[in-house]
Amino acid sequence: MDTNFILKEPLPSNQLRATIMPYVSGWYLFLVSMVICLTTVWAYLNYVTPLYKVTSTLLIPDDKNGNGILKATAFSDLNMFQETKTVDNEIEVLRSKDLIYSVFKKLNMETAYFDESGYKTKELYNAERPFIVTIKRIGNSAYLKKLYIQAYTQNKFLLIDGNQTWIYYYNQMINHSDYSFKVAKGPASASYEQPTLIQFKSLTRLAAAYSAGLLQVNPVVKESNTLTLSLVDAVPERGIDILNNIISTYNAENVVKKNVTAVNTILFIDKRLHALEQDLSYTEGDIETFKQQRGAVEIGASTQVNLTKSAEYDQLLEESNIQLGIVKSIETYLSNSANQYNAVPSTMGLKDPVLNTLVSRFNDLQLERNRMLSSANLANPLVQELSNQIANLRLNIRENLNNIKNGFSIGHKLLKQNSAQYDSRIRSVPSLERGLLQRSREQGVKTNLYQYLLQKREETALSLSATIPSSQLIDKPAANPVAEFPKQQLMYLFGIIAGLFIPGLFIFLKRKLSLKIKDQSSLLNIKGVKILGELCHNYENQSPVVISNGSNTNISELFRYIRSNIGFLNQGIQHKTMLVTSSMKGEGKTFFSINLGLTLSMLKKQVLIMEFDLRKPDLLKSINMEQTLGINDFLTGNTNSPADCVQPYGESGNLFVMGSGTKAINPAELLSDKRLDLLFNWCKTQFDYIVLDTSPVGAVADAFSLAKYAELSIYMVRYNYTNTEQLSILKDIYDNDKLNNVMVVFNDAKKENRPAYAYGSYGYASAYGS
């Protein structure tokens, strides 16, 4: 039997609407979720401690040629204290653990102070501190403790450690197994009466954390000499103090590093001056004695030329001796074990670039090792590595000095040969004149050398006093007034997204994971399925009877629509018998059978409803009728007249009901009895329409036994009740033609299933006038 009521795949626009409508229907979930999420964000923002970003800008001259800061001064000709400086190296120095540790030690950051009196904990710093703790000793376990200090009297305070409380005087040494410290009154001692929480911090671990990333030192642009120093801190004032002290300490250490070399050079020059003073004094005394004994002597012009040349070579020989002396002095200095880890004096006068570079590197490593020993011991691997590098450099310097000494020795021999030529000429001069000239020549050489060393000493002293910081502060450390974390706008945006996402995900998963039928699209995979109609939820009353004369409710109009569809099915063929079944109990078979019978009876047709759910009959009970003789009684032979089993329904003169009768012991066998043919033959002659209220096919097979008597089979599917897995029963019925002309009726449609209660394929509005 053919029909035009075939379920087809919805158009794309309807699919989009079907997808969106569950989310629109659940608008209240989105509203509640949005309120909860935004309230949570507001509470979090008011509870969490904000972190502020503190930044500063520093200019580091990139001196790759080693000209240093003296290049632009009056001492640009001095090359004794120049060193190579690059921005990359200075970045590592600025965030070195030793530098940061010394800053934290200076700021007394070993102790943190907190006020827990409000709804959130506030860290106290500087002028906000009611107490000042001076630490003498801290054990590892003390870093895990929470100690409370509370003012007790004018001179006493309470120390609370867990369940223990002690009373101490201010500035009294507190000695415990885990800690030892003193407590003094702080700037805010008069305004705090509640306990103040103090916690100890390991400056070593704290410095390591800042060096590893909490302190950011980056060029403003790539390969720029301008650096940005930044950190994030809960107390902006403390962050500013940290950056200020890092910059000042960095500059101070650079000044100290330069001064060490200058001071060592001055000491070295002083020793040479002292030796020259003795030599010059002896020479001058010798000349004075010679003149007193021999009298004054005038030197001739030719003799004067020879003497001048001889004096020049003697001066060069003396300078060579001085340089050899400097080399030997440095060799002696390096050979002395007492100077193993001291900086080497300047190689002033030795214009060897390799030696100057080695000495500069040697002094840098010595300073780095001494700086590291301030916070580490000799067993530290980094200290040992520096010691090995220093030892290797010492060997390289000594080898280089040996080469320089060999070169000076060769030059010294050549100078002596040239000097001997002029000495041979001078020998012809009378011994008296020669003796005076030789003494005068020696005096002049020593005088020139003495004046030269005095000049270099003065220049070194001036360079020492002129040492200035090697970096320039462009922007002073300042804190951003807007918190770096948490970002309010971003958090509220996240709250809005979460407020939309959570209920959306809930609805999505609920639909995807639900085993209940939500809409007609669930039947799309059943080939050839046909829809007879759809029934809305019965909002008007709880009675199973919703059809009456003059009724124009939503559900009564939908029953009339189903009645019209039945009339349209292959017009000209009278549908005497209609079988109503479903997959499981509770899908509305009895409700549909009663109201369909009433709807058909309004056409002035004789309608009979037969209660074929012989196992669990409830049709008569639903319409307040008593069970008398029924189907079981006729099939078992208790009565031979089917008319005795029929009862009229009082609300409609054209509707009759045949109950199940006496409870059957073997309903399956009764439905196979030959008397069932007699029963249906009689009913079809007496009534225009017969409605069979049968058992669910998902539980028992009774309905299949009645299939041959029904021209139309109506299969009930209930929204949000029928399991999608049970649709396999309906698919099996269609595939194997187990029931005649199967039509599906959807029951209990609500607004979340359809935006309007559609009359089949026509899509009328939900009601007439209601």
Secondary structure as UniProt FT lines:
FT   HELIX           12..25
FT   HELIX           27..47
FT   STRAND          51..59
FT   TURN            64..65
FT   HELIX           69..72
FT   TURN            74..77
FT   HELIX           87..94
FT   HELIX           97..106
FT   TURN            107..110
FT   STRAND          111..115
FT   STRAND          122..124
FT   HELIX           126..128
FT   STRAND          131..138
FT   HELIX           140..144
FT   STRAND          147..151
FT   STRAND          156..161
FT   TURN            162..163
FT   STRAND          164..169
FT   TURN            170..171
FT   STRAND          174..175
FT   STRAND          179..185
FT   TURN            187..188
FT   HELIX           189..191
FT   STRAND          196..200
FT   HELIX           203..209
FT   HELIX           210..214
FT   STRAND          216..219
FT   TURN            222..223
FT   STRAND          226..233
FT   HELIX           236..294
FT   HELIX           301..335
FT   HELIX           337..339
FT   TURN            340..341
FT   TURN            348..349
FT   HELIX           353..373
FT   TURN            374..375
FT   TURN            378..379
FT   HELIX           381..426
FT   TURN            427..428
FT   HELIX           431..465
FT   STRAND          472..479
FT   HELIX           488..513
FT   HELIX           520..523
FT   TURN            524..525
FT   TURN            527..528
FT   STRAND          530..536
FT   TURN            549..550
FT   HELIX           554..568
FT   TURN            569..572
FT   STRAND          577..582
FT   TURN            585..586
FT   HELIX           589..601
FT   TURN            602..604
FT   STRAND          607..611
FT   HELIX           619..622
FT   TURN            623..624
FT   HELIX           631..636
FT   HELIX           642..645
FT   STRAND          646..648
FT   TURN            650..651
FT   TURN            653..654
FT   STRAND          655..658
FT   HELIX           667..670
FT   TURN            671..672
FT   HELIX           675..686
FT   STRAND          689..693
FT   TURN            697..699
FT   HELIX           702..705
FT   HELIX           707..709
FT   STRAND          712..718
FT   TURN            719..721
FT   HELIX           724..726
FT   HELIX           727..736
FT   STRAND          742..749
FT   TURN            751..753
FT   TURN            760..761
//
